[in-house]
């Protein structure tokens, strides 16, 4: 790790200790809270439909995803096998085969098939590494705590709509990640710069909307930098520190500071190496942490095998005929869609930054790989968490078990049947502990790994956006990384809820500039998909 960077990291430690002693972090938090509340309210502006207030950003995500699903003929289903084979490397040879392999000249859309590969340059990571990096940025506390809250508020039926939203979200990922590769920049040394900033500016300019594209690209980059410091960093380190302190019964502000410094050092070691090192770490961490979590879920599912029919009955029946007090059919649908949209970030465009670095000469090849991301995040992991919670509260419909189903969808806690409250993480932990005693320790490890992997992935997203705004030099690079690591420490040591709330809402705000670009550029994706399919066949 860079010595200058390490020394700068420790300069912040005395300041944070002083700030905690004087209560400065609380004063800053209180002063900034009105701005944070306004910003969050602005991003989550609601549209009244049928007596329900639906956040416009959720409406945009769901309607956009539905359109892409229909236009591309359900790629999450029809292209699923192709996606698996592409990740496995089955079609890697079409990037390297030479034009003299066939005497015939095949032409599609004006391109010679055997020379299509010359239209773009090599990337930096494999298909699997790009997928692992993107998955690590989305799989996190939303899959553990968020799902528990969604089930408690919307009932088991919310699971069904989470799955539906995850399936249509696969189409959005397919579109944005294909565009990410298509319009990326590649330096002479092979370094890749990609993401919505580039397809918004270059793609819309190509379509005659240069001014709009530039404005949207800058807007996206600014929001992404803010999101990387807050929701993708400070929030993650804060929750990891809270879990560790709770598990080991540690009190005092200094403990958060120590945890923050350790996390910052570990994150720094990884991010100094750039996307190649990030990808090498995530391709190991993601399968490991997902494997632990899924294995634990399967143990609980098989332990409750006799209740599987009842659980799925509650899911399907609750999706269309919700229990009394849950706000009706539309209320359950909104809770499920909102949780899935916030969890897999399909439409936010952040994942396109990671996928842009892939080693391929066919943009659509990475588009089909990217559609696996919402499947893993929402259809698999979120659904398994939901089943664990439903088994734990199998009599919840009769209000005789751990907690009551129902609520206004605004709370981040779950109400016990006795009226007390528990957090989403605590509820999930209780559900696992009921079958696997002591699993809370393993869950804490999973949460720390989720947080760590999210931080290193978001460091890359933020860095790419930072470089788009301030140039690609070493000074810009080091400046961003220093700031990012400082926010790791601040997030773990301080209680700046307002800053985290403000920055976390920036992740959702990314949807606005990104979806405008996707809705204007999606025909390009169809052209690239034709080229990729034809190349495979020929």
N, C-alpha and C positions, 0 to 999 in steps of 0.2 A: 504494500500500500504506500502511496506517495507520502514522504515524511512531512512535507509542508502541509498537506491536507490533514494529516494526523495531528500536527501541532495546532492547527487552526480549530480542529474539533474540540480540543481540550480547553481552548480559550473561552468557549461558551459555558463551561462547567461552573466556574466561579460566579458568572453572571446569573445563571439559573438558580444557584444556591442562594444568592443574595435576593433574587426576585421572589423566591418562595418564602424566605424569612420575612420580607417586607410586605408580602401579600400582593406584589405587583402583578402577578399573573391573573389574580382575581379581579384586580382593578381594570386591567386591559380587557379581560373577558367581559366585564359588566359594561364598559364603555363601547365595545364593539358589537354587543349583542343586538341592539336595535337594527344595525345595518345587516347583520346576519339573518335576522328574522325577516326583514324586508326582502332580501335577496332570495331566500328560500321560498317565500310567498310568491315572489315574482316568477320564479322558475316553475313553481307548481300551481300557477294560475289555473283555476278550474273553469270548466265549461258545463253549464247546467243542461243535463239531458235526462228526460224522463223522471225528473224529481231528484236526480243524483248529481253531485258535483264531481265531474271527472277531470283530473289534471290534464291539461291540453297536451303536455309532453307525452303522457301515456297514450292518449288518443292518437297522436302523430305516429308514435312507434308502432302501435297495433295496426292502424290503417295502412301505414307504409309497408309493414311486413306482410300484411294480407295481400296487398296489391302485388308485391314482388313474388309471393308464393304462387298466385294465380298466373301471373305473366310468364314466369319461368317453369310452370307446370310442376309445382310441388318438388323443388330440387332436394329438399330435406329427405324425401322418400325415394325419388327416382334416381338421385345422384349419390345416395348413401354408399352403395357398393363401390362406386368409382372413387369416392372419398377415401374409403378404407384402403383400396389398392394403391392410391396415390401416396398416402402416408407410408405404406409399406415399401414404397420405392419401386413398384412394379413397372411404372412407366418412365422411370428416370432416364432410360436409354434414348428416349425421343429428343432429349435436350442435347445429346452428343452425337447422334447419328449423322453421317455426312451425306451430302447431296448425291454422291455417286452410288448410293445403295440401290437406287432404282433407276432404270433407264427411262421410265415414264416420268413426265412432268405433271404433277397434280396441282391445279390452281383452285384456290378458294378465296372469294372476295378480292381477287386481284393479287393474291399472294401465292408464291410457289411454296407448297407445303414443306419441302425439304430445306427451305431457306428462311422460314418463319422464325426459326431460332435465332437468327441474326438481328432481329428487331429489338431485342433487349439484352442486357448484360447479366453476368453472373451476380448472384447475391452473396450473402455471408453465412446463412444457416440452412439446415435441411428442412424439409417439410415438417418432420416430427418436432424438431427443435422450435420452429416458428409456432406450431400449434401449442407446444408445452408452455412457451413464454406467454402466449395470449391467454391460455387457460389459467395460468398462475395469476394473471392480473384480474380475472373475474371470479374464480373460485375463492371464497373466503367466508367471512362472518355472515354474509347474506345467505349462504347455504345452510348455516348452522343456526344462528339466532333469528334471522329474518324469516325463514320458513316456519319456525315454531310460532312466531307472532302471527304470521299470515293464517296458519291453521287455527290458532286460537280465536282470531278475529273473524275469519270467514268460514270457519268450520271445515270439515274434510273435503267438501266440494270445491274449495279453493285450489286443491291439488290438481283437479282435472283441468282447470283453466290455466294453471301454471304450465302444465304439460303442453296444452294447445299453444300457448304463447311461445314456449320454447321451440316447438316445431316450426311455427311460422317465422320465428326469429332467426332460424337457420338460413332462410332465404335472404334476409337483410345482411347477415354476415357474408354470405356468398357474394353479394353485390359489392359491398364496401371493400372487401379484401381483394377481389379481382381488380377493382379500380386502383387500389393501393399499389399493387405490383405494376400495373399498366403505366402509371404516371410517375413512378419513382425516379429519383435522380441517383446516379451511380458515379462516384468520383473515379479518377484514374487509378487510385490504389485499391479500388473495389469496395470502398465504404458506401453503404446504402443510406439514402435519406428518402423516407416515404411516409405515407399517411394521408389523411384528409387534406392537410395543408397543401399538398402537391396536386392531388386530383381536383381539388376545388379551384386552385389557381390555374393550372395547366389545362385541365379538362374543360372547364367553363370558358377559358380563353379560346380554346379550339372550337367551341360551339358559338363563339361570338359574344360571350358575356364576360369579357376580361375584367371590367371594373367590379362587377358583382363577385366574380371569383376571387379577386384579390381581397376584397372586404371580408368575405366569408372565411377565407383562409387565415387572415390575421385574427379574426374573431375566434376561430377554432383554436389557434395556437395559444392565444392569451388564456382562454378558458382551460386548455389542457395543462398549461404550466401551473395554474392555480389549483387544478384538480390533483395534480401530481404531488404538490406540497401538502394538501389537506387530506382529502378522501383516500388518495393512493399512498399516503405516507404517515402523516401525523396521527390520523385516526387509527391506522393499523398498528403503529408502535404503541399508542395509548392503550388499545384493547389488549395487546399482547402483555404489556406491563401490568395491567389490571388483573388479568388472568393469573399471571405468575405470582403476584402479591397475594391474591385471594387464596390460591392453592397452597402456598407455603406460609400463609398467615404473617406476612411481612407488613409492617406499618412504617409510616414516615415518608417524607418527600424525597429524602436522599436515595431511597431504594429505587424509586422511579428513575432518578438521574443515573444511577449505576446501570440499570437495565438499558436505559436509552443509549448510554455511551457504548455498551457492549454491542447492542444492535447496530449502532452506527458504524462501528469498526467492521463488523461482519458484512454489512451492506456495502460499505466502502471497498472492501477487498474484492467484492464481486463487480460492482459497477465501474470501477476504474478500468476494468478489462473490456468494457464495451459489450455490444450485443453478442459477440461470440462466447464470451465467458458467461454472460447472463443465460444464454441458451444452453450451455453445457451444464449449468447448475439446475435450471428449471426442468431440463429433460430427465434429471435424476430425482429432484424433489417432488415434482407433480405426480408421477406414477406412484411414488412411495407414499405421499400423504393421502392421495386419493385411494390408494390400495388399502391403507389402514382404516380409513373412514368407511369405505364400501364394505370391507370385510366385517367390521363391527356391526354395520347395518344388517348385513346378511345373517349374522349370528342371531340378532334380535328378531329378524323376520322369520327365521326357521324355528326359533324358540316360541314364537307365537303362530306357528303354522296353522293351527286350528282356527285362528281368527282372520286369516287372509281373506276369505270370502266375505266376512263381515266388514273388514276394512275397505275393500274395493266397493262393496255395496254402499257404504257411507260416502265414499268418494263420488260415485256416479249419481246416486240419489241426491246427494247434497249439491251437486253441480247444477241441477235443474229444479229441484224442489227443496230449497234450503229450509233448515229448521227455524222455528219461530224465534224471533229476536235477532236474526242475523242480517236484517236489512233487505231481504228478498233476493231474487235471482240476480238482478243487476249488481247488487252490492257484493255478492260472492264472486261474481265474474270480475269486478273491478279489483278486489283484493288479490285474486289469483294473477290477473294480468299485470298489475302493478308490481307485485313481488318478483315475477319472472322477468319483467322488463328491467327492473333495477338490478337484478342478479346477473343476468348474462350480458348486459350492456350492448345488445344488438341494436345498432342504430346510432350509438354514441361515437363510433368511429375509432375509438382508442385501439382496438385490436388490429385494425388495418395497419397501424404503425409497426407492430411486431411482424405481421405477416409479410410486409413489404420487403423485409430483409432476406426472404427465402431465395435459395439457389434454384431458379427456374427461368426459362425463357418463354413460358406460356402463362400469362397472368391468370387465366381461368383455372389452372392446375392448383393454385393456392386458394382460389375462391372456393373450390369444392372441399379442400381440406378444412377451411375455416368454418364451414357449415357444421362440422363435428363439434365445434366449441359449445354452442347452446345445448346441443344434445347431451354432452358430458355434464355441463354445469347445471342445467335445469331439468332435462328429462330423466337423467340418471341420479345425480347427487341430491338435487332438491326433492325429487320424488321419494328417494330412500329416507331422507330426513323426515318427510311428511308421514311416511308409513310408521316410522319409529314413534313419532308423536301420537299418531292415531292409536297405535297399539297401547301406548302408555295411558291413554285417556279413553279407552274403548267404550266406557260408559258415560263419556262426557255429554252425549246427547240427552241423557237423562239427568244431567247435572249431579251425578252421584260420585264422580271421580275427582281427579286432581284439580281440574280447572273447568270453567264454564266456557262453552263456545259462544262467540258473539261479541260485539263491540262496535264502536264507531269507525274503526280503521285508522284512528289518529294516534293511538297510544303505542308506545314502544315496549310496553310491559304486558304481561298476561295476568289476569286476575285468578287467584286461587278460588276454590269453592267457598272458602271461609272469608273472602273479601280482601285478603292481603295480596300483594303483588310480587311477581317474580320476573326476572329478565328473561329474554329469549334464550340466551346462552345457558342460563341456569336451568331453564325448563328442559332443554335438550340434554344437558348433563344429567339431570334427574332421570330422564327417560332411559338413557344408556345405563346408568348405575342400577336401575331397577332390575336389569337382566345381567349386566356384567359389573359386579361390584368393583369399585375402584377405577372405573373407566374414566372418571373425571380427570385423572392424571394424564391418561392417553389423549383425552379430548383437549387438554391444555397444550400438549405437545403439537397436536394437529392445528390448533388455533395459532400458535406461535409460528409454525411452518407456513400456514396460510398467509399470515401477516408478513412474514419475511419474503415469501415468493411474490406477494402483491407489491411490496415495496420495490423490489429490484426490477420488476416488470414496469411499474409506473415511473421509475427513474428514467427508463429508456424512452417512454412515451413523452415525458416532460422534457427530456434533453433534446429530442428531435424537434419538438415545438419551439424550444428555446433557441435552437440553432437556426430555425426558420426565421425567427424574429431578429436575432442578433448576430447572425453569421456563423460560419462553420470552423472558426479558428480555435486554437487551443485555449485561449483566454476565456472565450465564451463557454467552452466545454468545462473547464475547471471551475469557473464561477458558479455554474449551475450545480455541479456535483457538491461543492462546498455548502451551498444553500440547502440542497436536498438533505445532506447528512445532518445539518443543524436542525432541520425540522424533524428528523428521526428522534433526536434527543429532546427537543421541545415537546413533541407529542407524548413521549413516555414520562417526562418529568413534570410538565405543567398541566393545568386544567383549563386550557383555552377552548372551551366548548363552542364558543361563538365562532372562532377562527375555523375550527373543524366543520361546523355546520355550514358556514359560508363556502368553504372550499369543496365540501362534499356535494353541495348543490351545483357546483360547476361541472361535475361529471354528467349530470342530467342536462345541463344547459348545452353541452356539446351536441346534443341531438338536433338542435335547431339549425345551425349552419350545415351540419353533416347531411341531414335528411333532405335539405333543399338541393344539395349537390347530387345526392343519389337519385332523386326524382328527375333530375335533368340529364343525368349521364347513364342511366341504366341501359339504354339501347346498345352502348359500347360493350357492355358485358355479354350481351347475346352474341355479338360478333366474335368476341374472344373465345366464348364457349364453343362455337362452331369450329374455330381453328384447332382448339385442343382436341375435340372429339375426332375431327378428321385426321389429325396427326396420329392419334392412337390407332385408328382403323387402318391407316396406310402404312 
